[in-house]
Amino acid sequence: MTPPAQRSARATNDDAPAEGVAGAPLTESEVSAVVSGIGPRLRVLRGRLGLSLQQLADRSDVSPAAIHKVEQGTMVPTITTLLKLAAAFQVPVAHFIDEADAPATPVSFIPRNQRRVRTSPDGDVVVGSISAESGPFELTASVTEIAAGAQSAEEDRRPAGESLVHVQSGTLELTVGAQTFRLTAGDSLHFRSEENHSWRNPSARATKVVWVSLPERRA
């Protein structure tokens, strides 16, 4: 359900030091503020798409170890690394560094006309985010429209956590482990995200579902 990674047109030296957004040198406190905001934003984006470290590594051409270090704040990402990660998520590089010093708010209002919408390359799946793009939140949710006959490319196993799928209209066939469920309007399915699972729309019309994911909090 996630568009494939897009590679940047030209790679730069991975060993190059990080620079300021406008090219001007940053003070030590400014660098610290920017770096401290990158990891949480990266972790939220990865969790929102349900990607494991290896899956994001495959999409971005950044090693799983490097991604983990950036998320934990133990490594300062290079410009090249940020470009690759931004391309994988289809967001501007500025997403990782804007408003790094803004205080986290416990409330996020997402107007319908301001949802972030992602469409699969074949146009069969349209995902509209209904959860906060950043902030002190773990849960992610979307309203997803699945075209008639569309199906997941392969069985998916996401990081440990929970998934809840609620069908608003149409029909969705969901297989979790060895069990297959046929959901119609009003039906829901709650399952552990780390279980192998796949889905398809077996009907002749589009299906609309609300998909909620909650990653397991690490100690």
C-alpha positions in Angstrom: 0.0 0.0 0.0 3.0 2.2 0.1 4.6 3.7 -3.1 8.1 2.4 -3.8 11.1 4.4 -2.9 12.2 7.2 -5.3 16.0 7.6 -5.6 17.5 11.0 -5.7 19.0 11.9 -9.1 22.5 12.4 -7.8 24.2 11.0 -4.7 26.7 13.1 -2.7 29.5 12.0 -0.4 28.1 10.1 2.6 31.1 11.3 4.7 30.3 15.0 4.1 29.3 16.9 7.3 25.8 18.1 7.8 25.1 21.7 6.8 22.6 24.3 7.7 19.4 24.6 5.6 20.4 28.0 4.2 24.1 27.1 4.0 25.0 29.2 7.0 26.9 27.6 9.9 24.8 26.6 12.8 25.6 27.2 16.5 26.1 24.1 18.7 22.7 24.6 20.3 21.0 25.0 16.9 22.6 21.8 15.6 21.6 19.9 18.8 18.0 21.2 18.3 17.8 20.1 14.7 19.4 16.7 15.3 17.1 16.0 18.3 14.1 16.5 16.1 15.1 14.3 13.2 15.0 10.9 15.0 11.4 11.3 16.3 10.1 12.5 12.9 11.8 9.6 11.1 10.4 7.1 13.7 6.9 8.5 13.3 7.0 8.3 9.5 8.3 4.7 9.6 5.7 3.7 12.1 2.9 5.4 10.1 3.7 3.2 7.0 4.3 0.1 9.1 7.9 -0.4 7.8 10.5 -2.4 9.5 14.1 -1.1 9.6 15.0 -3.6 6.8 12.0 -2.6 4.7 12.9 1.1 4.9 16.6 0.2 4.2 15.5 -1.5 1.0 13.5 1.5 -0.1 16.0 4.1 0.8 19.4 2.5 0.3 20.3 3.4 3.8 21.5 0.6 6.1 19.2 -0.6 8.9 21.9 0.1 11.5 22.2 3.8 10.3 18.4 4.2 10.3 18.3 2.9 13.9 21.1 5.2 15.0 19.4 8.2 13.5 16.1 7.3 15.2 17.8 6.9 18.5 19.7 10.2 18.1 23.1 8.6 18.3 24.1 9.5 14.8 24.0 12.8 12.9 22.6 12.0 9.4 24.4 13.4 6.3 22.7 15.4 3.7 22.8 12.3 1.4 21.1 10.2 4.1 18.4 12.7 4.6 17.8 13.0 0.8 17.5 9.2 0.5 15.1 8.9 3.4 13.0 11.9 2.2 12.7 10.2 -1.3 11.7 6.9 0.3 8.8 8.7 2.2 8.1 11.1 -0.7 8.4 14.1 1.6 10.7 17.2 1.4 14.0 17.1 3.4 12.6 20.1 5.3 10.1 17.7 6.9 12.9 16.3 9.1 14.2 19.7 10.3 11.4 22.3 10.2 10.2 23.5 13.6 12.7 21.2 15.4 12.4 23.4 18.5 8.6 23.7 18.5 7.1 22.2 21.6 5.1 19.0 21.2 1.4 19.5 21.5 -0.9 16.8 22.9 -3.7 17.7 20.4 -3.6 17.6 16.6 -6.5 18.7 14.4 -6.5 17.4 10.9 -9.0 19.1 8.6 -10.4 16.9 5.8 -8.9 19.0 3.1 -5.5 18.9 4.7 -5.0 15.2 4.9 -1.8 13.8 3.5 -2.8 11.6 0.6 -0.6 8.9 -0.9 -1.5 6.9 -4.0 0.0 3.6 -5.1 1.9 3.6 -8.5 -0.9 1.7 -10.2 -3.5 4.0 -8.7 -5.4 1.1 -7.1 -4.8 2.2 -3.5 -5.4 5.7 -2.1 -4.4 6.3 1.5 -5.5 9.4 3.3 -3.9 10.0 6.7 -6.2 10.9 9.5 -3.7 10.9 12.3 -1.0 13.5 13.2 2.1 13.6 11.0 4.3 14.5 14.0 4.0 15.0 17.7 3.9 12.8 20.8 1.8 10.1 19.2 2.3 6.4 18.5 -1.0 5.5 16.8 -1.4 6.0 13.0 -4.7 5.8 11.1 -5.9 6.3 7.5 -9.0 6.2 5.4 -8.0 3.9 2.5 -9.8 3.3 -0.8 -9.0 0.0 -2.6 -10.0 -0.4 -6.2 -12.0 -3.4 -7.4 -9.8 -6.5 -7.7 -6.8 -4.9 -6.1 -4.6 -6.9 -3.7 -1.5 -6.6 -1.6 1.6 -7.6 -3.5 2.7 -10.3 -1.0 2.2 -11.3 2.6 3.2 -8.6 4.9 4.8 -8.8 8.4 5.1 -5.4 10.2 6.8 -4.5 13.4 5.2 -5.8 16.6 2.0 -4.0 17.5 -1.7 -4.0 16.7 -3.7 -3.3 13.6 -7.4 -2.6 13.4 -9.3 -2.6 10.1 -12.9 -1.3 9.8 -14.7 -1.5 6.5 -16.9 1.5 5.8 -18.1 0.4 2.4 -17.5 -2.5 0.0 -15.8 -5.8 0.7 -12.3 -6.7 1.9 -10.8 -10.2 2.2 -8.1 -10.3 4.9 -5.8 -13.2 5.6 -4.0 -13.3 8.9 -1.8 -16.3 9.4 -3.8 -19.3 8.2 -7.2 -17.6 8.7 -9.1 -15.7 6.0 -11.9 -13.3 6.8 -14.4 -11.6 4.5 -15.3 -8.2 5.8 -18.3 -6.1 4.5 -19.6 -2.7 5.6 -19.6 -2.4 9.3 -17.2 -5.3 10.0 -13.9 -4.9 11.8 -10.8 -7.1 12.3 -8.3 -6.6 15.1 -5.0 -8.5 14.9 -1.3 -8.4 15.8 0.7 -6.6 13.1 3.7 -9.0 13.3 1.5 -11.8 12.0 1.8 -12.6 8.3 -1.1 -10.9 6.6 -2.4 -10.0 3.2 -5.6 -8.4 1.7 -7.6 -8.2 -1.5 -10.8 -6.6 -2.7 -12.7 -9.5 -4.3 -15.7 -7.3 -5.3 -16.5 -5.4 -8.5 -16.4 -2.0 -6.8 -14.1 0.0 -4.7 -13.8 -0.6 -1.0 -13.2 2.0 1.7 -11.6 1.1 5.0 -10.3 2.7 8.1 -6.9 1.2 8.9 -5.4 1.9 12.4 -1.9 0.8 13.5 -0.3 1.0 17.0 3.3 -0.1 17.2 4.4 -1.9 20.4 6.2 0.5 22.7 9.8 -0.6 23.3 11.1 -0.6 26.8 
